[in-house]
């Protein structure tokens, strides 16, 4: 009985196994049939696509277009016109629309690309996993295009659709999940939720580590994007760690690989956030050299690199070089169909550079043009881009002498920063500092000292005590002390600021300004020779960096006239 039972169990196991193998065989046969059908379908689509492109390129040829030269743009325009003329089958037409959208996007023709991609994906339902994953990539690009137009909600919807196709057809594929997480992160960034974007990118890299993913493209892309966002949030040390890991993952890439430019730019952002400006400049110049050698001197990426380098040169106090580099970026911008927010950022950067140099009317004109672009694009009032541009504009308004208006604007922005970013954020701390600096020009020390104390507390929780911001806080404190007639306190504050600015890690212009302020204090104290010595050190730097009407140069020139011999 025991043996019989054992035999029955064995037989049952054999039958179950046999049935399982039959099911697997049937599944394999069905899969093979689907694969055959898909290959035949792809072959037919490829033949139709080739016929279409041949006709389009023939129409753009020199013989037909009556031109000796044909550009890539000419070919794409001819292909798009051919697509509109021919009554192509819906499937082929949408497939070509998606293909052309990607190519137009690479040329910087965002509006055309967005229109083509949207029409190319509308109503498309994949028939199998291969089509689904291809469609997910198209939705990735649609999310990017919508993001470039600062349509945050639209970008997020497209990103979620891409993720849904991948989750349905490749639920256990970690690489596909990484791609979804990256697209979702970028959509969240464009929607203004950088905290969520950073969390998604961290999840992506953690997944790659846990599942042993070695796809260099995905790893470099995730690392570069995360590092850039962390650098923008002043979390520079983590950003540098992320870029270092990205270099390790992409070590096998050729030195001239375009993907390496992404990491170079992200690393430069992190170095700049850490105050290592000379290294950031070197990295950006290296990235631009690689980009030009491999891709060419134009394009959206070169525009971004030139813009980044202009900002670093500005932070280094090399304002004339910064303006020249920004002009290069703007020339490239004019060749690219950027969204309103990206154009506004460029105009805002120009305003900041002009303000630093002392051209306040020019700066205000740039900020006004930036706001007009944001208004035309429907960029909401609470977006990060708008608030940062408005902060810079408010600061310049105060420098230009419209104190009450600047105070009102800065207070409104600070209240919004408290609501949107939190009182512990860098944005809130920066706006508090701007209010304190404005109070020095308004000669309202009582109000200004309260803002100054809060700014010191906020920055104390955000950056190390060696950060240059604390030297600027001492300068503001000295200004209030002078207004109260407490020259001894002003001297202590300016001594501290000058010592901090003399460590070689800050800008020569900052040290020159602090010395000029100390020189003015020395004259008040009846010590003209010490004033002259300090001004002798400061004035050449001020004259080399600032226009005559700059607020930090005007009092120095007045002192020079008083002392004579300059």
Buried (B, 14 or more C-beta within 10 A) or exposed (E): EEEEEEEEEEEEEEEEEEEEEEEEEEEEEEEEEBEEEBEEBEEEBEEBBEEBBEBBBEBBEEEEBEEEEBEEEBBBBBBBEBBEEBEBEEEBBBBBBBBBBBBBBEBBBBBBBBBBBBBBBEEBEBEBBBBBBBBBBBBBBBBBBBBBBBBBEBBBBBBBBBBBBBBEBBEEBBBBBBBBBBBBBBBBBBBBBBEBBBBBBBBBBEBBEEEEBEBBEBBBBBBBBBBBBBBBBBBBEBBBBBBBBBBEBBEEBEEEBEBBBBBBBBBBBBBBBBBBBEBBBBBBBBBBBBBBEBBEEBBBBBBBBBBBBBBBBBBBBBBEBBBEBBEBBBEBBEEBBBBBBBBBBBBBBBBBBBBBBBBBEBBBBBBEBBBBBBEEBEBEEEBBBBBBBBBBBBBBBBBBEBBEEBBEBBBBBBEBBBEBBEEEBBBBBBBBBBBBBBBBBBEBBEBBBBBBBBBBEBBBEBBEEEBBBBBBBBBBBBBBBBBEEBBEBBBBBBBBBBEBBBEEBBBBBBBBBBBBBBBBBBBEBEBBEBBBBBBBEBBEBBBBBBBEEBBBBBBBBEBBEEBEEB
